[in-house]
Amino acid sequence: MFTTELSFNEILILAVGFAGQALFFMRFFVQWLYSEKHRRSLIPTAFWYFSLGGSLLLLTYAIIRRDPVFMVGQSTGFIIYLRNLFLIARERREREAAAAENGDQG
């Protein structure tokens, strides 16, 4: 692959793939820093956003490359990451509603 000159489209496709890999790296980096800060293993919301972004870019890369194994893996991950973000948002709304309700009673 690197023995010939790459076209603009090939460079663009590689850039999408590497950007996806960079986002996946950032999710682990953010999780590690967050856990170190709190002195216990935790997964911050940013982990799921980096997961979602990385998965979307890598899914795009897999589709362009026509790699069905990679497509299945990334599309499954994308759904799981999106679901986790929905669960986090729901929990946050419920917590805020409970706090507002408790504040109204006081």
Secondary structure by P-SEA (a helix, b strand, c coil): cccccccaaaaaaaaaaaaaaaaaaaaaaaaaaaaaaaccccccaaaaaaaaaaaaaaaaaaaaaccaaaaaaaaaaaaaaaaaaaaaaaaaaaaaaaaaaaaaac
